[in-house]
Amino acid sequence: MKSSPLNLSRFWAALCVLLVGSSVALRMVHGDLNVWLGLWSRVLDPAGLASMGGTLGLLAAGMLFSWSAAGVLAALLPACGAGLMNAGFLLGMAAVFFPVNALIWSFLGLWIGGLGHPVWTLMPVAEVTGGLPAVEVAARFVWTWVPALGLLSVPLTGLWLARFLGCPSSMVMPGEDAGNMTRNLATPHLAPAKRDAGRQPTPSMIQWRDGILLSHPARAQRDIPHSLVVGANRPRAWGAGILALLLLVCIEDMLKIHGSAALFALSLRAHDLTGAATAMLMLTCIAVLWTLVVGGPGPWAVKSVRHGFAMVFKLAAWSVLVLTLIADIIGLRFPLLAEIHPDTAFASPGSVLLAGLTPMLCALSLWLAGHIIRPQNEP
């Protein structure tokens, strides 16, 4: 069978990601091609590969854990009623837009300052661990990565939960029959007697069977082909991975994990453009691998004026989140985010959480405005 050019879409998307990331790194070194080529040797040396491996491992583990946790919650909430489903949807988006730096500082203040646990339970230490018992060495290794994984999973779980509850087809299990939808739409007159034995037909059910109205998400889950669901989820997984990389820049930096994301933050604050370009190439390689695995972003198209306004509001919401994280990474003060001092975090972790509510509410309001005005029956 001949391969269609469309089957190579993820490779073209990966190439575009590589070109964009490489161009940014080249711009950081002021267009010096010789310096840019020399940076690749630092990226591919053992230390660079180990740095990328740690960040890539956190990314993959965070995506798997958050997707699984959100899937379990999304499967349980429909049985609890529409009110809890709506609440879960809103809480999921609130978790996405809550600044992760405020979450980290409050966690550090509670864990170390409030509960009095040692620093090594959250951050890797430089001391030699050769003379320590094996149990303690294993504990230090585990607790180097578990806090980072947990903090990364909070916004990612919220993102997947909101997407599952907002798009019920994303929750279809792999074992569902891919031919149900074709049979149902081909024989709508057989639905009450043959396919829904024991259930009284209603107008909403018949309309849904004809493909006119999707008013029962729980029933729709059984009849959507898994192949369509997988294809629809690939762009969502790509965007979630890019968001996870941005979150990891803050998480690795604040927890002192020696990964490529932390190197990027440290280099930017030190105005080391060469180091920042090296870290950018490392993050680009991770993004390329992620694109090859899950595929690239979905196509963007403005279908109507109303759809265009909805996209503007949602892009503004994501811009608030990105600017908030970037301001913390490079040490700038952002008007919507109160300055967080370590002493304040250790003395009153709750006040740090309150400081993160302002940018979260701003971004969430913009996103919900776009969600409300979005056309309900998009093709």
VEXKOLVEX-818697 format. One record per residue (C-alpha): residue in three letters; x, y, z. Coordinates in steps of 0.5 Angstrom, whole numbers, padded with zeros to 4 digits, always signed. Example, Ala and Ser with C-alpha at 12.3 -4.5 7.8 and 13.67 -1.06 7.14 Angstrom:
! residues 2
Ala+0025-0009+0016Ser+0027-0002+0014
This chain:
! residues 379
Met+0000+0000+0000Lys+0003+0007-0002Ser+0004+0012+0004Ser+0000+0018+0003Pro+0003+0025+0004Leu-0002+0026+0010Asn+0001+0020+0014Leu+0008+0024+0014Ser+0004+0030+0017Arg+0007+0029+0024Phe+0014+0029+0021Trp+0013+0035+0018Ala+0010+0038+0024Ala+0017+0036+0028Leu+0021+0039+0022Cys+0017+0046+0023Val+0018+0045+0031Leu+0026+0044+0030Leu+0026+0050+0025Val+0023+0055+0030Gly+0027+0052+0036Ser+0033+0053+0032Ser+0032+0060+0029Val+0030+0062+0036Ala+0037+0059+0039Leu+0041+0062+0033Arg+0037+0069+0034Met+0040+0069+0041Val+0047+0068+0039His+0046+0074+0035Gly+0046+0070+0028Asp+0053+0067+0029Leu+0053+0060+0025Asn+0059+0058+0028Val+0057+0059+0035Trp+0050+0056+0034Leu+0054+0050+0031Gly+0058+0049+0037Leu+0052+0049+0041Trp+0050+0042+0038Ser+0056+0039+0041Arg+0054+0041+0048Val+0047+0039+0047Leu+0049+0032+0045Asp+0055+0031+0050Pro+0053+0026+0056Ala+0051+0031+0060Gly+0047+0035+0055Leu+0043+0028+0054Ala+0042+0027+0061Ser+0039+0034+0062Met+0034+0032+0057Gly+0033+0025+0059Gly+0031+0028+0066Thr+0026+0033+0063Leu+0023+0029+0058Gly+0022+0023+0063Leu+0018+0028+0067Leu+0014+0031+0061Ala+0012+0023+0059Ala+0011+0021+0067Gly+0007+0028+0068Met+0002+0027+0062Leu+0001+0019+0063Phe-0001+0020+0070Ser-0005+0027+0069Trp-0009+0023+0063Ser-0010+0017+0067Ala-0013+0021+0073Ala-0017+0026+0069Gly-0020+0020+0066Val-0022+0017+0072Leu-0025+0023+0075Ala-0029+0024+0068Ala-0032+0017+0068Leu-0034+0018+0076Leu-0037+0025+0075Pro-0043+0024+0070Ala-0046+0019+0075Cys-0046+0025+0080Gly-0050+0029+0076Ala-0049+0035+0072Gly-0048+0040+0077Leu-0041+0036+0079Met-0039+0036+0072Asn-0040+0043+0071Ala-0036+0044+0077Gly-0031+0039+0075Phe-0030+0043+0068Leu-0029+0050+0072Leu-0024+0047+0077Gly-0020+0044+0072Met-0019+0050+0068Ala-0018+0054+0074Ala-0012+0049+0076Val-0009+0050+0069Phe-0009+0058+0070Phe-0007+0058+0077Pro+0000+0060+0077Val+0005+0054+0078Asn+0010+0059+0082Ala+0005+0061+0087Leu+0003+0053+0088Ile+0010+0051+0088Trp+0012+0057+0094Ser+0006+0055+0098Phe+0008+0048+0098Leu+0015+0049+0100Gly+0013+0054+0105Leu+0008+0048+0108Trp+0012+0042+0107Ile+0019+0045+0110Gly+0017+0051+0114Gly+0010+0049+0117Leu+0011+0041+0117Gly+0019+0042+0118His+0021+0037+0113Pro+0028+0037+0111Val+0030+0040+0105Trp+0033+0034+0101Thr+0026+0031+0101Leu+0024+0036+0096Met+0031+0038+0093Pro+0037+0034+0090Val+0043+0036+0095Ala+0050+0036+0093Glu+0053+0032+0098Val+0056+0025+0097Thr+0051+0020+0098Gly+0056+0014+0098Gly+0056+0013+0105Leu+0049+0013+0107Pro+0044+0007+0107Ala+0041+0004+0101Val+0034+0006+0103Glu+0036+0013+0105Val+0039+0014+0098Ala+0033+0011+0095Ala+0029+0016+0099Arg+0033+0022+0096Phe+0032+0020+0089Val+0025+0018+0089Trp+0023+0025+0093Thr+0028+0029+0088Trp+0022+0027+0082Val+0016+0026+0086Pro+0015+0033+0088Ala+0016+0035+0081Leu+0012+0030+0078Gly+0006+0032+0083Leu+0006+0039+0082Leu+0006+0038+0074Ser+0001+0034+0074Val-0004+0039+0078Pro-0005+0043+0072Leu-0005+0038+0067Thr-0010+0034+0070Gly-0014+0040+0070Leu-0013+0041+0063Trp-0015+0034+0061Leu-0021+0034+0066Ala-0024+0040+0063Arg-0023+0037+0056Phe-0026+0030+0057Leu-0032+0034+0061Gly-0032+0039+0055Cys-0032+0034+0049Pro-0035+0027+0052Ser-0032+0023+0045Ser-0025+0024+0049Met-0027+0019+0054Val-0029+0013+0049Met-0025+0007+0051Pro-0020+0003+0046Gly-0025-0003+0046Glu-0031+0000+0044Asp-0034-0002+0037Ala-0032+0003+0031Gly-0038+0001+0027Asn-0043+0003+0032Met-0044+0010+0029Thr-0044+0008+0022Arg-0050+0003+0024Asn-0053+0008+0028Leu-0053+0013+0023Ala-0055+0008+0017Thr-0061+0005+0020Pro-0064+0011+0025His-0071+0007+0025Leu-0068+0001+0028Ala-0066+0005+0034Pro-0071+0004+0039Ala-0073-0003+0037Lys-0067-0006+0036Arg-0061-0003+0039Asp-0064+0000+0045Ala-0068-0006+0048Gly-0072-0004+0054Arg-0071+0004+0053Gln-0077+0008+0051Pro-0075+0012+0045Thr-0075+0020+0046Pro-0075+0026+0041Ser-0068+0028+0043Met-0065+0020+0042Ile-0068+0020+0035Gln-0065+0027+0034Trp-0058+0025+0036Arg-0059+0018+0032Asp-0060+0022+0026Gly-0054+0026+0027Ile-0058+0033+0029Leu-0057+0034+0036Leu-0052+0032+0041Ser-0056+0032+0048His-0054+0026+0051Pro-0046+0026+0052Ala-0046+0020+0056Arg-0050+0016+0051Ala-0045+0019+0045Gln-0039+0016+0048Arg-0041+0009+0046Asp-0042+0010+0039Ile-0036+0015+0037Pro-0031+0011+0033His-0024+0010+0037Ser-0020+0012+0031Leu-0024+0019+0030Val-0023+0020+0038Val-0015+0018+0037Gly-0015+0023+0031Ala-0018+0029+0035Asn-0014+0028+0041Arg-0007+0028+0038Pro-0007+0036+0037Arg-0010+0036+0044Ala-0004+0032+0047Trp+0001+0036+0043Gly-0001+0043+0046Ala-0001+0040+0053Gly+0006+0037+0052Ile+0008+0044+0050Leu+0005+0047+0056Ala+0008+0042+0060Leu+0015+0044+0058Leu+0013+0051+0060Leu+0011+0049+0067Leu+0017+0045+0068Val+0022+0051+0067Cys+0019+0054+0073Ile+0018+0047+0077Glu+0025+0045+0075Asp+0028+0052+0077Met+0025+0053+0084Leu+0026+0045+0086Lys+0033+0046+0084Ile+0033+0040+0079His+0038+0040+0074Gly+0034+0039+0068Ser+0035+0043+0061Ala+0028+0047+0063Ala+0032+0049+0069Leu+0038+0051+0065Phe+0034+0055+0061Ala+0031+0059+0067Leu+0038+0060+0070Ser+0041+0062+0064Leu+0036+0068+0062Arg+0036+0071+0069Ala+0044+0071+0069His+0043+0074+0062Asp+0048+0068+0059Leu+0045+0068+0052Thr+0050+0062+0050Gly+0047+0058+0056Ala+0040+0060+0054Ala+0041+0058+0047Thr+0044+0051+0049Ala+0038+0050+0053Met+0033+0052+0048Leu+0036+0047+0043Met+0035+0042+0048Leu+0028+0044+0049Thr+0027+0044+0042Cys+0029+0037+0041Ile+0025+0035+0047Ala+0019+0038+0043Val+0021+0035+0037Leu+0021+0028+0040Trp+0014+0029+0043Thr+0011+0031+0036Leu+0014+0025+0033Val+0010+0021+0038Val+0003+0024+0039Gly+0003+0029+0032Gly+0003+0036+0031Pro-0002+0041+0033Gly-0009+0042+0029Pro-0011+0046+0024Trp-0013+0053+0026Ala-0019+0056+0022Val-0024+0062+0023Lys-0030+0059+0021Ser-0035+0065+0023Val-0034+0072+0026Arg-0037+0069+0033His-0032+0064+0032Gly-0026+0069+0031Phe-0028+0073+0037Ala-0028+0066+0042Met-0021+0065+0039Val-0019+0072+0041Phe-0021+0071+0048Lys-0018+0064+0049Leu-0012+0067+0046Ala-0012+0073+0051Ala-0013+0068+0057Trp-0007+0063+0055Ser-0003+0070+0054Val-0004+0072+0061Leu-0002+0065+0064Val+0005+0065+0059Leu+0006+0072+0061Thr+0005+0071+0069Leu+0010+0065+0068Ile+0015+0068+0064Ala+0015+0074+0069Asp+0017+0069+0074Ile+0022+0066+0070Ile+0026+0072+0068Gly+0025+0076+0075Leu+0020+0081+0073Arg+0014+0084+0076Phe+0008+0083+0073Pro+0002+0087+0075Leu-0003+0082+0076Leu+0002+0077+0080Ala+0004+0080+0087Glu+0011+0079+0089Ile+0012+0073+0093His+0018+0073+0098Pro+0021+0066+0101Asp+0020+0069+0108Thr+0013+0070+0106Ala+0012+0063+0103Phe+0015+0060+0109Ala+0011+0064+0114Ser+0004+0064+0111Pro+0003+0059+0105Gly-0004+0061+0105Ser-0002+0068+0103Val+0002+0066+0097Leu-0004+0062+0094Leu-0008+0068+0095Ala-0003+0072+0091Gly-0004+0067+0085Leu-0012+0068+0085Thr-0012+0075+0081Pro-0008+0072+0075Met-0012+0066+0075Leu-0019+0069+0076Cys-0017+0074+0070Ala-0015+0068+0065Leu-0021+0064+0067Ser-0025+0070+0066Leu-0023+0071+0059Trp-0023+0064+0057Leu-0030+0063+0060Ala-0032+0069+0056Gly-0029+0066+0049His-0032+0059+0051Ile-0039+0062+0052Ile-0039+0066+0046Arg-0036+0060+0042Pro-0041+0057+0037Gln-0044+0051+0040Asn-0045+0047+0033Glu-0038+0047+0030Pro-0037+0042+0024
